[in-house]
């Protein structure tokens, strides 16, 4: 009840409405020390219970229209997932269905055909590598000490930033060299299949585009970025048999991961709204093609609710 009362004041209905968009990625069956930033099923269940009780959870497409019209309900929230992990359909979907909550799933379509995202290839390589010190200087990467979960988590934190913004093909080749050096097996079934994507759509969830290969758009030529945006939309429409009108920029930080060229490309491709990872909540004057989102990092659902409302308060005061 307290969150509803505060929410009615800090995220009111109508013209002064605020739209909170949450950005999840994976929902793990159990906590994983190599993936400390990801929520597990138990924590996700608690988040969804809190949202169902204290907020008005809307489909993203509907929420964007109501935001622009100034007709949002009080305490408006949308739930989104990025990348297209299989656990979105296997673990998150049943929890969402039990609470009758809508969500939007942004899928990078190459990975639905058996691909693996570079970060997962690195993480799984470090998980399965033999204990001891590994000299990676020949790859232009820092050496790592792998003895137990803590050191492997530290190695993840060291290697991912060193690889993140390299050109796509260079990064892909380097990651494979790393996996060979560490004698790591290929991860299996991390990403959704087309059948799982279609099932999400059939169960009433929204499907959004997230490019084909998940490149940093600002790091590739404009024609290539255009193709990534258009082809991801086309691929998902073929899978679902329905229009795909929502887009999320990979990584999503304006000025570093994408810029105004890519906003224009998304508009030209026929999308109606797009999401960034700018932290914050949206209001009626927000750019529908660069909507902010918040990461639901708190494991405690009540703490998450307080942060959401505090962010609404800061937005109202700005």
Secondary structure as a PSIPRED ss2 file (coil, helix, strand):
# PSIPRED VFORMAT (PSIPRED V4.0)

   1 X C   1.000  0.000  0.000
   2 X H   0.000  1.000  0.000
   3 X H   0.000  1.000  0.000
   4 X H   0.000  1.000  0.000
   5 X H   0.000  1.000  0.000
   6 X H   0.000  1.000  0.000
   7 X H   0.000  1.000  0.000
   8 X H   0.000  1.000  0.000
   9 X H   0.000  1.000  0.000
  10 X H   0.000  1.000  0.000
  11 X C   1.000  0.000  0.000
  12 X C   1.000  0.000  0.000
  13 X C   1.000  0.000  0.000
  14 X E   0.000  0.000  1.000
  15 X C   1.000  0.000  0.000
  16 X C   1.000  0.000  0.000
  17 X C   1.000  0.000  0.000
  18 X C   1.000  0.000  0.000
  19 X E   0.000  0.000  1.000
  20 X E   0.000  0.000  1.000
  21 X E   0.000  0.000  1.000
  22 X E   0.000  0.000  1.000
  23 X E   0.000  0.000  1.000
  24 X E   0.000  0.000  1.000
  25 X C   1.000  0.000  0.000
  26 X C   1.000  0.000  0.000
  27 X E   0.000  0.000  1.000
  28 X E   0.000  0.000  1.000
  29 X C   1.000  0.000  0.000
  30 X C   1.000  0.000  0.000
  31 X C   1.000  0.000  0.000
  32 X C   1.000  0.000  0.000
  33 X C   1.000  0.000  0.000
  34 X C   1.000  0.000  0.000
  35 X C   1.000  0.000  0.000
  36 X C   1.000  0.000  0.000
  37 X C   1.000  0.000  0.000
  38 X C   1.000  0.000  0.000
  39 X E   0.000  0.000  1.000
  40 X E   0.000  0.000  1.000
  41 X H   0.000  1.000  0.000
  42 X H   0.000  1.000  0.000
  43 X H   0.000  1.000  0.000
  44 X H   0.000  1.000  0.000
  45 X H   0.000  1.000  0.000
  46 X H   0.000  1.000  0.000
  47 X H   0.000  1.000  0.000
  48 X H   0.000  1.000  0.000
  49 X H   0.000  1.000  0.000
  50 X H   0.000  1.000  0.000
  51 X H   0.000  1.000  0.000
  52 X H   0.000  1.000  0.000
  53 X H   0.000  1.000  0.000
  54 X H   0.000  1.000  0.000
  55 X C   1.000  0.000  0.000
  56 X E   0.000  0.000  1.000
  57 X E   0.000  0.000  1.000
  58 X C   1.000  0.000  0.000
  59 X C   1.000  0.000  0.000
  60 X H   0.000  1.000  0.000
  61 X H   0.000  1.000  0.000
  62 X H   0.000  1.000  0.000
  63 X H   0.000  1.000  0.000
  64 X H   0.000  1.000  0.000
  65 X H   0.000  1.000  0.000
  66 X H   0.000  1.000  0.000
  67 X H   0.000  1.000  0.000
  68 X H   0.000  1.000  0.000
  69 X H   0.000  1.000  0.000
  70 X C   1.000  0.000  0.000
  71 X C   1.000  0.000  0.000
  72 X E   0.000  0.000  1.000
  73 X C   1.000  0.000  0.000
  74 X C   1.000  0.000  0.000
  75 X C   1.000  0.000  0.000
  76 X E   0.000  0.000  1.000
  77 X E   0.000  0.000  1.000
  78 X E   0.000  0.000  1.000
  79 X E   0.000  0.000  1.000
  80 X E   0.000  0.000  1.000
  81 X E   0.000  0.000  1.000
  82 X E   0.000  0.000  1.000
  83 X E   0.000  0.000  1.000
  84 X C   1.000  0.000  0.000
  85 X E   0.000  0.000  1.000
  86 X H   0.000  1.000  0.000
  87 X H   0.000  1.000  0.000
  88 X H   0.000  1.000  0.000
  89 X H   0.000  1.000  0.000
  90 X H   0.000  1.000  0.000
  91 X H   0.000  1.000  0.000
  92 X H   0.000  1.000  0.000
  93 X H   0.000  1.000  0.000
  94 X H   0.000  1.000  0.000
  95 X H   0.000  1.000  0.000
  96 X H   0.000  1.000  0.000
  97 X H   0.000  1.000  0.000
  98 X H   0.000  1.000  0.000
  99 X H   0.000  1.000  0.000
 100 X C   1.000  0.000  0.000
 101 X C   1.000  0.000  0.000
 102 X C   1.000  0.000  0.000
 103 X C   1.000  0.000  0.000
 104 X E   0.000  0.000  1.000
 105 X E   0.000  0.000  1.000
 106 X E   0.000  0.000  1.000
 107 X E   0.000  0.000  1.000
 108 X C   1.000  0.000  0.000
 109 X H   0.000  1.000  0.000
 110 X H   0.000  1.000  0.000
 111 X H   0.000  1.000  0.000
 112 X H   0.000  1.000  0.000
 113 X H   0.000  1.000  0.000
 114 X C   1.000  0.000  0.000
 115 X C   1.000  0.000  0.000
 116 X C   1.000  0.000  0.000
 117 X C   1.000  0.000  0.000
 118 X H   0.000  1.000  0.000
 119 X H   0.000  1.000  0.000
 120 X H   0.000  1.000  0.000
 121 X H   0.000  1.000  0.000
 122 X H   0.000  1.000  0.000
 123 X H   0.000  1.000  0.000
 124 X H   0.000  1.000  0.000
 125 X H   0.000  1.000  0.000
 126 X H   0.000  1.000  0.000
 127 X H   0.000  1.000  0.000
 128 X H   0.000  1.000  0.000
 129 X C   1.000  0.000  0.000
 130 X C   1.000  0.000  0.000
 131 X C   1.000  0.000  0.000
 132 X E   0.000  0.000  1.000
 133 X E   0.000  0.000  1.000
 134 X E   0.000  0.000  1.000
 135 X C   1.000  0.000  0.000
 136 X C   1.000  0.000  0.000
 137 X H   0.000  1.000  0.000
 138 X H   0.000  1.000  0.000
 139 X H   0.000  1.000  0.000
 140 X C   1.000  0.000  0.000
 141 X C   1.000  0.000  0.000
 142 X C   1.000  0.000  0.000
 143 X C   1.000  0.000  0.000
 144 X E   0.000  0.000  1.000
 145 X E   0.000  0.000  1.000
 146 X E   0.000  0.000  1.000
 147 X C   1.000  0.000  0.000
 148 X C   1.000  0.000  0.000
 149 X H   0.000  1.000  0.000
 150 X H   0.000  1.000  0.000
 151 X H   0.000  1.000  0.000
 152 X H   0.000  1.000  0.000
 153 X H   0.000  1.000  0.000
 154 X H   0.000  1.000  0.000
 155 X H   0.000  1.000  0.000
 156 X H   0.000  1.000  0.000
 157 X H   0.000  1.000  0.000
 158 X H   0.000  1.000  0.000
 159 X H   0.000  1.000  0.000
 160 X H   0.000  1.000  0.000
 161 X H   0.000  1.000  0.000
 162 X H   0.000  1.000  0.000
 163 X H   0.000  1.000  0.000
 164 X C   1.000  0.000  0.000
 165 X C   1.000  0.000  0.000
 166 X C   1.000  0.000  0.000
 167 X C   1.000  0.000  0.000
 168 X H   0.000  1.000  0.000
 169 X H   0.000  1.000  0.000
 170 X H   0.000  1.000  0.000
 171 X H   0.000  1.000  0.000
 172 X H   0.000  1.000  0.000
 173 X H   0.000  1.000  0.000
 174 X H   0.000  1.000  0.000
 175 X H   0.000  1.000  0.000
 176 X H   0.000  1.000  0.000
 177 X H   0.000  1.000  0.000
 178 X H   0.000  1.000  0.000
 179 X H   0.000  1.000  0.000
 180 X H   0.000  1.000  0.000
 181 X H   0.000  1.000  0.000
 182 X C   1.000  0.000  0.000
 183 X C   1.000  0.000  0.000
 184 X C   1.000  0.000  0.000
 185 X C   1.000  0.000  0.000
 186 X C   1.000  0.000  0.000
 187 X C   1.000  0.000  0.000
 188 X C   1.000  0.000  0.000
 189 X C   1.000  0.000  0.000
 190 X C   1.000  0.000  0.000
 191 X E   0.000  0.000  1.000
 192 X C   1.000  0.000  0.000
 193 X C   1.000  0.000  0.000
 194 X H   0.000  1.000  0.000
 195 X H   0.000  1.000  0.000
 196 X H   0.000  1.000  0.000
 197 X H   0.000  1.000  0.000
 198 X H   0.000  1.000  0.000
 199 X H   0.000  1.000  0.000
 200 X H   0.000  1.000  0.000
 201 X H   0.000  1.000  0.000
 202 X H   0.000  1.000  0.000
 203 X C   1.000  0.000  0.000
 204 X C   1.000  0.000  0.000
 205 X C   1.000  0.000  0.000
 206 X E   0.000  0.000  1.000
 207 X E   0.000  0.000  1.000
 208 X E   0.000  0.000  1.000
 209 X E   0.000  0.000  1.000
 210 X C   1.000  0.000  0.000
 211 X C   1.000  0.000  0.000
 212 X C   1.000  0.000  0.000
 213 X C   1.000  0.000  0.000
 214 X C   1.000  0.000  0.000
 215 X C   1.000  0.000  0.000
 216 X C   1.000  0.000  0.000
 217 X H   0.000  1.000  0.000
 218 X H   0.000  1.000  0.000
 219 X H   0.000  1.000  0.000
 220 X C   1.000  0.000  0.000
 221 X C   1.000  0.000  0.000
 222 X H   0.000  1.000  0.000
 223 X H   0.000  1.000  0.000
 224 X H   0.000  1.000  0.000
 225 X H   0.000  1.000  0.000
 226 X H   0.000  1.000  0.000
 227 X H   0.000  1.000  0.000
 228 X H   0.000  1.000  0.000
 229 X H   0.000  1.000  0.000
 230 X H   0.000  1.000  0.000
 231 X H   0.000  1.000  0.000
 232 X H   0.000  1.000  0.000
 233 X H   0.000  1.000  0.000
 234 X H   0.000  1.000  0.000
 235 X H   0.000  1.000  0.000
 236 X H   0.000  1.000  0.000
 237 X H   0.000  1.000  0.000
 238 X H   0.000  1.000  0.000
 239 X H   0.000  1.000  0.000
 240 X H   0.000  1.000  0.000
 241 X C   1.000  0.000  0.000
 242 X C   1.000  0.000  0.000
 243 X C   1.000  0.000  0.000
 244 X C   1.000  0.000  0.000
 245 X C   1.000  0.000  0.000
 246 X E   0.000  0.000  1.000
 247 X E   0.000  0.000  1.000
 248 X E   0.000  0.000  1.000
 249 X C   1.000  0.000  0.000
 250 X C   1.000  0.000  0.000
 251 X C   1.000  0.000  0.000
 252 X C   1.000  0.000  0.000
 253 X C   1.000  0.000  0.000
 254 X E   0.000  0.000  1.000
 255 X C   1.000  0.000  0.000
 256 X C   1.000  0.000  0.000
 257 X C   1.000  0.000  0.000
 258 X E   0.000  0.000  1.000
 259 X C   1.000  0.000  0.000
 260 X H   0.000  1.000  0.000
 261 X H   0.000  1.000  0.000
 262 X H   0.000  1.000  0.000
 263 X H   0.000  1.000  0.000
 264 X H   0.000  1.000  0.000
 265 X H   0.000  1.000  0.000
 266 X H   0.000  1.000  0.000
 267 X H   0.000  1.000  0.000
 268 X H   0.000  1.000  0.000
 269 X C   1.000  0.000  0.000
 270 X C   1.000  0.000  0.000
 271 X C   1.000  0.000  0.000
 272 X C   1.000  0.000  0.000
 273 X E   0.000  0.000  1.000
 274 X E   0.000  0.000  1.000
 275 X E   0.000  0.000  1.000
 276 X C   1.000  0.000  0.000
 277 X C   1.000  0.000  0.000
 278 X C   1.000  0.000  0.000
 279 X C   1.000  0.000  0.000
 280 X C   1.000  0.000  0.000
 281 X C   1.000  0.000  0.000
 282 X E   0.000  0.000  1.000
 283 X C   1.000  0.000  0.000
 284 X C   1.000  0.000  0.000
 285 X C   1.000  0.000  0.000
 286 X C   1.000  0.000  0.000
 287 X C   1.000  0.000  0.000
 288 X C   1.000  0.000  0.000
 289 X C   1.000  0.000  0.000
 290 X C   1.000  0.000  0.000
 291 X E   0.000  0.000  1.000
 292 X C   1.000  0.000  0.000
 293 X C   1.000  0.000  0.000
 294 X E   0.000  0.000  1.000
 295 X C   1.000  0.000  0.000
 296 X C   1.000  0.000  0.000
 297 X C   1.000  0.000  0.000
 298 X C   1.000  0.000  0.000
 299 X C   1.000  0.000  0.000
 300 X C   1.000  0.000  0.000
 301 X H   0.000  1.000  0.000
 302 X H   0.000  1.000  0.000
 303 X H   0.000  1.000  0.000
 304 X H   0.000  1.000  0.000
 305 X H   0.000  1.000  0.000
 306 X H   0.000  1.000  0.000
 307 X H   0.000  1.000  0.000
 308 X H   0.000  1.000  0.000
 309 X H   0.000  1.000  0.000
 310 X H   0.000  1.000  0.000
 311 X H   0.000  1.000  0.000
 312 X H   0.000  1.000  0.000
 313 X H   0.000  1.000  0.000
 314 X H   0.000  1.000  0.000
 315 X H   0.000  1.000  0.000
 316 X H   0.000  1.000  0.000
 317 X H   0.000  1.000  0.000
 318 X C   1.000  0.000  0.000
